[in-house]
Amino acid sequence: MAIKITDECINCGACEPECPNNAIYEGGEEWSFAEGTGLAGKVTSKTGITADADESQEPGSYDVYYIVTDKCTECKGFHDEPQCAAVCPVDCCVPDEDHVETEEELLEKKDFLHL
């Protein structure tokens, strides 16, 4: 399951540099598949987004930090636990029950992101 950031986020930014997939962005900041990954050219994500890897995507939130589901692997293949949750001072990095994935699926996503 991917991780999400709740509205309780205090915008401290502690989570952003911890993400090995560059899946965490400040509220209002656009994102792309290429940032922090090995993706290039046209890609299709697990959730069905097809875009050029360098193309800017709409922010997931304008108010608080957010996690791009298509780039979140819960740190599988990098760490034993999600690093965003480990460093969050207000415990607002929580499992996203709308995006449940098995460990195998998360590792496949990691391999997809980091060719």
C-alpha positions in Angstrom: 0.0 0.0 0.0 1.3 3.4 -0.8 1.7 6.1 1.9 -0.2 9.3 2.0 0.2 12.6 3.9 -2.8 13.7 5.9 -4.1 17.2 6.4 -2.4 17.2 9.8 0.9 17.9 8.0 2.8 20.9 9.5 4.8 21.5 6.3 8.1 20.9 8.1 9.6 19.1 5.0 11.4 16.4 7.0 9.9 13.7 4.8 10.9 15.0 1.4 14.7 14.3 1.4 14.1 10.8 2.9 12.2 9.4 -0.1 14.4 7.2 -2.3 11.9 7.6 -5.2 11.5 11.4 -5.0 7.8 10.8 -4.5 7.2 13.5 -2.0 6.6 17.1 -3.0 5.8 20.4 -1.3 2.2 21.5 -1.6 1.6 23.3 -4.9 4.8 21.9 -6.5 4.4 20.1 -9.8 6.0 16.7 -10.2 7.3 14.4 -12.9 8.0 10.7 -13.3 11.6 11.4 -14.2 12.6 13.2 -11.0 14.6 10.9 -8.8 14.0 7.9 -11.0 15.5 6.2 -14.1 12.4 6.9 -16.2 12.6 8.6 -19.6 10.4 8.9 -22.6 6.7 7.9 -22.6 5.6 6.0 -19.5 2.4 4.5 -18.3 2.0 4.2 -14.5 0.2 1.4 -12.6 -2.8 3.8 -12.1 -3.0 4.4 -15.8 -1.3 7.8 -16.2 0.4 8.0 -19.6 2.9 10.9 -20.0 6.3 11.9 -21.0 8.5 11.2 -18.0 9.8 14.8 -18.0 6.3 16.3 -18.3 5.1 18.3 -15.3 2.0 16.9 -13.6 -0.5 18.7 -11.4 0.2 18.9 -7.7 -1.5 16.3 -5.5 -2.1 19.0 -2.9 -1.8 22.8 -2.8 -1.8 23.1 1.0 0.5 20.4 2.4 3.2 18.1 1.3 1.9 15.1 -0.8 3.1 11.7 -2.0 2.7 10.7 -5.6 1.2 7.2 -5.4 2.7 6.1 -8.7 6.2 6.7 -7.3 5.7 5.5 -3.7 7.1 2.0 -3.0 6.9 2.3 0.8 10.7 2.3 0.6 10.6 -1.4 -0.3 14.0 -2.4 -1.8 15.7 0.5 0.0 14.7 0.4 3.7 12.9 -1.8 6.2 10.1 0.8 6.8 8.8 3.9 5.1 11.3 6.7 5.8 8.7 9.5 5.6 6.7 7.9 8.4 9.9 7.3 10.5 10.9 11.0 10.4 7.5 12.7 10.6 7.1 14.6 13.8 3.3 14.6 13.8 2.7 11.1 12.4 0.8 12.3 9.3 2.5 9.8 6.9 0.1 6.9 7.0 -0.9 3.9 4.8 -3.1 5.0 1.9 -6.0 2.5 2.0 -7.2 3.6 -1.4 -3.9 2.2 -3.0 -3.2 -1.2 -1.5 -0.3 -3.0 -3.0 1.5 -6.2 -2.0 5.2 -6.3 -1.3 5.7 -8.0 -4.7 3.9 -5.2 -6.5 5.8 -2.5 -4.6 9.1 -4.2 -5.5 8.0 -4.4 -9.2 7.2 -0.6 -9.0 10.6 0.0 -7.6 12.2 -1.9 -10.5 10.0 0.1 -13.0 11.1 3.4 -11.5 14.7 2.6 -11.3 15.3 0.7 -14.5 
